[in-house]
């Protein structure tokens, strides 16, 4: 059995933030607005919480969503979850458990 490469929770949170920046319509709230965070050596990453639970990574994300009038929150959430899983899997063999998304602000654009 291949041993998993453990990566610091702060590094995982940074990778998640970078990935979300590439998903149209999704962004992490400003530091002062975010309730979730991951703390690591020398840094606090706001808007993402990374937890190791029973051998897997559970990720909680706060998002500000911006959709067109006919946009879909479930589709946006699925795109973010897919991106998170792919980004983490490119770094480590640790399994990703849950990816929970909280929409903390929502905007509709024309």
C-alpha positions as CSV (number, residue, x, y, z in Angstrom):
1,X,0.0,0.0,0.0
2,X,1.4,3.4,-1.0
3,X,2.0,5.7,1.9
4,X,0.3,9.1,1.8
5,X,2.3,12.3,1.6
6,X,1.0,14.5,4.4
7,X,0.8,18.2,3.5
8,X,0.4,21.0,6.0
9,X,-3.3,22.2,6.4
10,X,-2.2,25.8,5.6
11,X,-0.7,24.7,2.3
12,X,-3.9,22.8,1.4
13,X,-6.0,25.9,2.3
14,X,-3.8,28.0,0.0
15,X,-4.2,25.6,-2.9
16,X,-8.0,25.6,-2.4
17,X,-8.0,29.4,-2.4
18,X,-5.9,29.6,-5.6
19,X,-8.2,27.1,-7.3
20,X,-11.4,28.9,-6.3
21,X,-10.0,32.1,-7.9
22,X,-10.1,30.2,-11.2
23,X,-13.8,29.2,-10.8
24,X,-16.0,31.9,-12.4
25,X,-18.7,33.2,-10.0
26,X,-17.0,32.0,-6.8
27,X,-14.7,33.9,-4.5
28,X,-13.6,33.8,-0.9
29,X,-15.0,36.6,1.3
30,X,-12.6,39.3,2.5
31,X,-10.5,38.3,5.6
32,X,-12.6,40.4,8.0
33,X,-15.8,38.9,6.7
34,X,-14.8,35.2,6.8
35,X,-15.7,33.1,9.8
36,X,-13.7,30.0,8.8
37,X,-10.0,29.8,8.8
38,X,-7.0,27.5,8.8
39,X,-4.0,28.4,10.9
40,X,-0.5,27.2,10.1
41,X,3.1,28.2,10.7
42,X,3.2,32.0,10.3
43,X,-0.1,32.4,8.6
44,X,-3.9,32.4,8.9
45,X,-5.9,31.5,5.8
46,X,-9.4,33.0,5.9
47,X,-12.4,31.4,4.3
48,X,-11.2,27.8,4.3
49,X,-11.0,25.3,7.1
50,X,-9.1,22.1,6.6
51,X,-9.6,19.2,9.1
52,X,-8.1,15.7,9.1
53,X,-10.8,13.3,10.3
54,X,-10.4,9.5,10.4
55,X,-7.7,9.4,7.7
56,X,-9.3,11.8,5.3
57,X,-9.4,15.6,4.6
58,X,-12.6,17.4,5.2
59,X,-12.7,20.9,3.7
60,X,-15.2,23.7,4.6
61,X,-15.3,26.7,2.3
62,X,-17.1,30.1,2.6
63,X,-18.0,31.6,-0.7
64,X,-19.4,34.7,-2.2
65,X,-21.4,33.6,-5.3
66,X,-22.1,35.8,-8.3
67,X,-24.4,34.2,-10.9
68,X,-26.2,35.3,-14.0
69,X,-30.0,35.4,-13.7
70,X,-30.3,31.8,-15.0
71,X,-27.3,30.6,-13.1
72,X,-27.4,27.7,-10.6
73,X,-25.9,27.5,-7.1
74,X,-25.8,23.7,-7.2
75,X,-23.8,23.8,-10.4
76,X,-21.4,26.4,-9.0
77,X,-21.0,24.3,-5.8
78,X,-20.3,21.2,-7.9
79,X,-17.6,23.0,-9.9
80,X,-15.9,24.3,-6.7
81,X,-16.0,20.8,-5.2
82,X,-14.5,19.2,-8.3
83,X,-11.8,21.8,-8.4
84,X,-11.0,21.3,-4.7
85,X,-10.7,17.5,-5.1
86,X,-8.5,17.8,-8.2
87,X,-6.2,20.4,-6.6
88,X,-5.7,18.4,-3.5
89,X,-5.3,15.1,-5.3
90,X,-2.5,16.7,-7.3
91,X,-0.6,17.3,-4.1
92,X,-1.2,14.3,-1.9
93,X,-2.6,10.8,-1.9
94,X,-4.7,11.6,1.2
95,X,-8.4,11.0,0.4
96,X,-10.7,14.0,0.4
97,X,-13.8,13.3,2.4
98,X,-16.4,16.1,2.6
99,X,-16.2,19.4,0.9
100,X,-18.8,21.6,2.5
101,X,-19.6,24.9,1.0
102,X,-21.3,27.9,2.7
103,X,-22.6,30.6,0.6
104,X,-22.2,33.7,2.8
105,X,-23.1,36.3,0.2
106,X,-24.9,36.1,-3.2
107,X,-25.1,38.4,-6.1
108,X,-27.1,38.2,-9.4
109,X,-25.7,40.0,-12.4
110,X,-27.4,40.8,-15.7
